[in-house]
Amino acid sequence: MVIQAASEKNPAGASVDKKQVAAIVVECLDRAFQTLVEDPFSRTQKGKKAIASALQKLEKELLSKMQAQEGDDASEMVSGAVERMTERLKMDSIVQDYTRKLKALEESEKQILKFMKLQGLERLQQAGLSDRMREEGLDVSDWHRLLAESCKDQELEDEAARAVKQLADLLARVQDEAARGGKAPQTAELAGDLKEINARMDKIALCAQKKLDNLAQELAEDSDIVEAIEKVAVAEGRAVKVPRRKLLAVLMEVIQEFMQPLSVIKCSVQMLNAGMLGDVSQTQREMLALIHDSSERLGILVKNLEKVAGVTPSLNPDKEIVGELNRAGQ
């Protein structure tokens, strides 16, 4: 039918130009292919395979009837068209598979978030969900995103105050026992208190992370508008004292300054845990774990500030500072 349609387009008695015939054949193929892909049958995997198989057979028939030689222009035109159509079918299959998996992923995420909300941050650590997801290869940033999503609707106004008060009470209790010559809290008791404090800190930090994400998105969305407004102000002789671009540049400098003390804290904790400054008791390790987790949370929040600033440079710990600390502990 394609050859017949091409022949009808070629005037009777006219000399046959293979390249011209090939162009007409490709045009007819395109129309036929478009009709096929619009049919509901083509949306199924079976339909796509059937069309792809038919295209391969049709290519051989067309080249045979056109008496086209391998490598000549006519052959390349027809083969190229068939390849383009076959790739289109493959891509349609990939898109269908991708969207299907994406919907399944979204549904799975909803179920995970539902479970996390039911558990609450206090019981979530005991549930072992983070360990299980880490075993499956989930990135730590994805885990923190899920945590932020799970707690975004919770009331957090008093969480920071409660965490600080609980830590202060714990310190006062330890100091009081020491002053009276009594025993310090048992490791298990201390671990329980620190776990509660850690959970509260998680809740605060993760919801702050969500707010920073939203702020970064809003700043990015209206950046063009703000820049246009600032240009109008300059043209009218009312230049902005601190343009947004400059403000974000200052923010970036502040972020860099945050990273150095964070590096010192992390490296110091690692040195203490490694026993470089003497033996560390289990109780001390519990406290060091709290410091480590808090510094990690702060590090993630600082990284989220990069998004607000609109740039993502590599803010690695200051190598000189880390090196000096390591040498000091040797």
C-alpha positions in Angstrom: 0.0 0.0 0.0 2.9 2.4 0.8 4.5 1.6 -2.6 1.2 2.1 -4.3 0.7 5.4 -2.6 4.2 6.5 -3.6 3.5 5.4 -7.2 0.3 7.4 -7.3 2.3 10.5 -6.3 4.8 9.9 -9.0 3.3 11.0 -12.4 2.9 8.3 -15.0 5.8 8.1 -17.5 8.0 10.2 -15.3 11.6 9.1 -14.8 11.9 7.3 -11.4 14.3 9.0 -9.0 15.0 6.6 -6.1 15.6 9.4 -3.7 12.4 11.1 -4.6 10.5 7.9 -4.3 12.1 7.2 -1.0 11.0 10.7 0.2 7.4 9.9 -0.8 7.6 6.5 0.9 8.8 8.0 4.1 6.0 10.5 4.0 3.5 7.7 3.5 5.1 5.7 6.3 4.9 8.7 8.7 1.1 9.0 8.0 0.5 5.3 8.4 2.6 5.2 11.6 0.8 8.2 13.1 -2.6 6.4 12.5 -1.3 3.3 14.1 0.0 5.0 17.3 -3.3 6.8 17.8 -5.1 3.5 18.0 -5.7 2.3 21.6 -4.0 -1.1 20.7 -0.7 0.7 20.3 -0.8 1.7 24.0 -0.3 -1.9 25.1 3.1 -3.6 25.1 1.6 -6.3 22.8 0.5 -3.6 20.4 3.9 -1.9 20.4 5.7 -5.1 19.7 3.3 -5.9 16.9 3.9 -2.5 15.2 7.7 -2.7 15.7 7.7 -6.2 14.1 5.5 -5.0 11.2 7.9 -2.0 10.6 10.9 -4.3 10.4 9.2 -6.5 7.8 7.9 -3.5 5.9 11.4 -2.0 5.7 12.7 -5.1 4.0 9.8 -5.2 1.5 10.1 -1.6 0.7 13.8 -1.7 0.0 13.3 -4.8 -2.1 10.6 -3.3 -4.3 12.5 0.0 -4.6 15.5 -2.0 -5.6 17.5 0.1 -3.2 21.1 -0.8 -2.5 22.5 -0.9 1.0 24.2 2.3 1.9 22.6 4.5 -0.9 20.5 7.6 -0.1 17.1 5.9 -0.7 18.0 3.0 1.6 19.3 5.3 4.3 16.1 7.4 4.2 13.7 4.5 4.5 15.9 2.7 7.2 16.3 5.9 9.1 12.6 6.5 9.1 11.8 3.0 10.4 14.5 3.3 13.1 13.0 6.6 14.2 9.6 5.0 14.5 10.9 2.0 16.3 12.7 4.2 18.8 9.5 6.2 19.3 7.8 2.9 20.3 10.6 2.0 22.6 10.5 5.4 24.3 6.7 5.2 24.7 7.3 1.9 26.5 9.9 3.4 28.7 7.7 6.4 29.6 4.8 4.1 30.4 7.1 2.0 32.6 8.5 5.1 34.3 5.2 6.7 35.1 3.8 3.3 36.4 6.8 2.9 38.7 6.6 6.6 39.8 2.9 6.1 40.8 3.9 3.0 42.7 6.7 4.9 44.4 4.4 7.7 45.4 1.9 5.2 46.8 4.7 3.4 48.7 5.9 6.8 50.1 2.4 7.6 51.3 2.3 4.3 53.2 5.7 4.9 54.7 4.8 8.5 55.8 1.5 7.1 57.3 3.5 4.6 59.3 6.0 7.2 60.4 3.2 9.6 61.6 1.5 6.8 63.5 4.8 5.8 65.2 5.9 9.4 66.0 9.6 10.3 66.2 9.9 9.0 69.8 9.0 5.4 68.7 10.4 5.6 65.1 14.0 4.8 66.1 12.8 1.6 67.9 10.8 0.6 64.8 14.1 0.2 62.9 12.8 1.8 59.7 15.8 4.0 59.1 18.2 1.0 59.4 16.1 -1.1 57.1 15.9 1.7 54.5 19.6 2.3 54.8 20.2 -1.4 54.1 18.2 -1.0 50.9 20.5 1.8 49.8 18.3 4.9 50.7 20.4 8.0 50.8 20.5 9.9 54.2 19.2 13.1 52.6 16.1 11.1 51.3 15.6 9.7 54.8 15.7 13.2 56.3 13.2 14.4 53.6 10.8 11.7 54.6 11.2 12.6 58.3 10.5 16.3 57.4 7.4 15.3 55.5 6.2 13.1 58.4 6.4 15.9 61.0 5.4 19.0 59.0 1.9 19.1 60.5 3.0 18.7 64.1 3.1 21.4 66.7 6.7 22.3 67.5 6.5 25.6 69.4 7.6 24.1 72.8 9.8 21.2 71.5 13.1 23.2 71.7 12.3 24.5 75.2 11.4 21.0 76.4 14.6 19.6 75.0 16.8 22.2 76.5 15.0 21.9 79.9 15.4 18.1 79.8 19.1 18.4 79.1 19.5 21.1 81.8 17.7 18.9 84.3 19.9 15.9 83.5 23.0 18.0 83.9 21.7 19.4 87.3 20.9 15.9 88.5 24.4 14.6 87.6 26.1 17.6 89.3 23.9 17.2 92.4 24.8 13.5 92.7 28.5 14.3 92.2 28.4 17.1 94.9 26.8 14.7 97.4 29.1 11.9 96.5 26.3 9.8 95.1 26.2 7.8 91.9 25.8 9.3 88.5 22.7 8.2 86.5 23.1 4.7 85.1 24.0 4.3 81.5 20.6 2.9 80.5 18.8 5.8 82.3 21.1 8.3 80.7 20.6 6.7 77.3 16.8 7.0 77.7 17.0 10.7 78.5 19.3 11.4 75.6 17.1 9.4 73.2 14.1 11.6 74.1 16.2 14.8 73.7 17.5 13.5 70.4 14.0 12.8 69.1 12.9 16.4 70.0 15.9 17.8 68.2 15.1 15.7 65.2 11.6 17.1 65.1 12.8 20.7 65.3 15.6 20.3 62.8 13.7 18.4 60.2 10.8 20.8 60.2 13.2 23.7 59.9 14.7 21.8 56.9 11.2 21.7 55.3 10.8 25.5 55.8 14.2 26.2 54.2 13.2 24.0 51.2 10.0 25.9 50.8 11.8 29.3 51.1 14.4 28.2 48.5 11.6 27.3 46.1 9.8 30.6 46.6 12.9 32.6 46.2 13.8 30.8 42.9 10.3 31.2 41.5 10.2 35.0 42.0 13.8 35.8 41.2 13.1 37.2 37.8 10.3 39.4 39.1 12.5 40.8 41.9 15.4 41.5 39.5 13.0 43.4 37.2 11.6 45.4 40.1 15.2 46.3 41.2 16.1 47.4 37.7 13.0 49.7 37.6 14.0 51.2 40.9 17.6 51.9 39.7 16.1 53.5 36.5 14.0 55.8 38.7 16.9 56.8 40.9 15.8 54.7 43.9 18.3 51.9 43.9 17.9 49.2 46.5 20.6 49.4 49.1 21.0 45.6 49.4 19.8 43.9 46.2 18.7 40.3 46.6 21.8 39.1 44.6 24.1 40.8 47.1 22.0 39.6 50.0 22.3 36.0 48.8 26.1 36.4 48.3 26.5 37.5 51.9 24.4 34.5 53.0 26.8 32.3 51.1 29.7 33.8 53.0 28.0 33.2 56.3 27.4 29.5 55.2 31.1 29.1 54.6 31.8 30.5 58.0 29.4 28.1 59.6 31.1 25.1 58.0 34.5 25.6 59.8 33.3 25.4 63.4 31.1 22.5 62.4 34.2 20.7 61.0 36.0 21.3 64.3 33.1 19.9 66.3 32.8 16.8 64.1 36.6 16.1 64.1 36.8 16.7 67.9 34.0 14.2 68.5 35.7 11.6 66.2 39.0 12.1 68.1 37.3 11.6 71.5 35.4 8.5 70.3 38.6 7.0 68.9 40.2 7.4 72.4 42.9 9.7 71.1 42.6 11.8 74.3 42.1 8.9 76.7 39.6 6.2 77.5 35.9 7.0 77.0 33.2 5.5 79.1 29.9 4.3 77.8 28.1 7.2 79.5 30.5 9.6 77.8 29.9 7.9 74.4 26.2 8.5 74.8 26.9 12.2 75.3 29.3 12.3 72.3 26.6 10.6 70.2 24.2 13.4 71.1 26.8 16.0 70.1 27.5 14.1 66.9 23.8 13.8 65.9 23.2 17.5 66.7 26.2 18.6 64.6 24.9 16.4 61.7 21.5 18.0 61.9 23.1 21.5 61.9 25.2 20.5 58.9 22.1 19.4 56.9 20.4 22.7 57.8 23.5 24.7 56.6 23.5 22.7 53.4 19.8 23.6 52.9 20.8 27.2 53.3 22.8 26.8 50.1 19.6 26.2 48.2 18.2 29.5 49.7 21.4 31.2 48.5 20.8 29.7 45.0 24.2 28.1 44.6 25.6 24.8 45.6 29.4 25.0 45.9 31.4 22.2 47.5 31.6 23.3 51.2 33.9 20.6 52.5 35.4 20.8 56.0 38.5 23.0 56.2 41.3 20.5 55.6 43.9 22.6 57.5 41.7 22.7 60.6 41.0 19.0 60.5 44.7 18.3 59.9 45.8 20.4 62.8 43.3 18.7 65.1 44.4 15.2 64.0 48.1 16.1 64.6 47.2 17.5 68.0 45.6 14.2 69.1 48.6 12.1 68.0 
